[in-house]
Amino acid sequence: MKKVAFPIVLVLFFISMSGYFLYTRSVGTAAEYQTSSPFRTDIEKTIIANGSITPRKQIIIKPQISGVINAVSVKPGDAVKKDDLLVLIQPYPEPIIVSEAESKLRDARIRVEYQDREYTRSKQLFYQRFIPRVEFERSQMELKLAEQNLATAQRNVEIVQSGASTELARSASEVRATVSGLVLERPVELGTFVIESNTFNEGTTIVTIADMTDLMFKGQVDEPDAGLLSTNRPTTMTVGAFPGTMFTGKIEFIAPKATVKDGRITFEVRSSLDLREDFFVRAGYSAVATIVIERREQVLAIAERYLQFENSQPFVSVEVAPNVFENRPLTLGLSNGLAVEVTDGIEEGDQFRIMVTE
């Protein structure tokens, strides 16, 4: 009997322990709830644009002659005024350019000689009354034009060969600032060979000058956000170099054409930037602009994470009596991703059930 009873007792023991384990587990995982209330808050719908700070006016200075830099007067960070000397260039013209300039000079001299003879002949004929005054005056004007072309050709030869002309107030070998501002970059160094800017060549950049008192934000927004934007919308910007500091501005430009990169469609936006006296903002600082699309002030709202859904209809379980809850469908308004406006279905002071753990 003892041999038979012991296995039976053992089996009953394991059955009872398994039942107790399952019971305690089910009790431990039962949903636990708390209650919350709607609250009053300001809700904004915003669009985020990533970009950088850039000067509104930025001028690239290029040389008028080719040659080698033999003197440098400025460096990045220097403030310059219009007509300040930037660099000096020792001309090293290409042979073909010299040949073309000298050829034009020879042509101009031949033209002057020819027009001088025509003028002398017309003068004699006019005084002898063989030609009218208008023909004589035409020959006189053509001689003056030929002499002007000769003077221009002479100056061109001088500039090509030496970078200067005795008839010019300034040497072409002197590269000067065309605007006042701050030197952002100077890609050339002493001894750098530079190429002049002309119809067939962009030329070498000598310096870049910008007005650092007039900056703007330039960034990109995604295609769905671009349709919500309009000019003059207020923006707030955070600049990477100044964590926690806010700058303000307004949208000035929304690109009419998209930019496609790696399959992503974006549109360029630009915003003014209201500078602050206590911060020096540099060109190229990264920045994030927050553009306000819509705003509601002191509306009734709940945390968006507390919403429940049934057939796409949002609802919450409102306490109608102690520990008695009923589901209330909600009509929602503006959302900022954290809080959502409730326009109908719940009132201020109501308590609704929220699930804490499962």
Protein Blocks (a to p, Z undefined) as FASTA:
>chain_A
ZZmmmmmmmmmmmmmmmmmmmmmmmmmmpccdddddddddddddddddddddddfbdcdd
ddfbdcddfbdfbdehiacdehiafbdcdddddfklmmmmmmmmmmmmmmmmmmmmmmmm
mmmmmmnopacfklmmmmmmmmmmmmmmmmmmmmmmmmmmnopafkbcbdfklccdfbdc
ddfbdfbcehiacddddfkbgbjafbdcddfkbccddddddfklmmmgcehiacddddfk
lghiacddddfbdcfbdcdeehiacddddddddddfkbccdehiacdddddfbdcehiac
ddfklpcceehiacddddfbghiacdddddddddehjaccdfbhpaehiacdddfbZZ
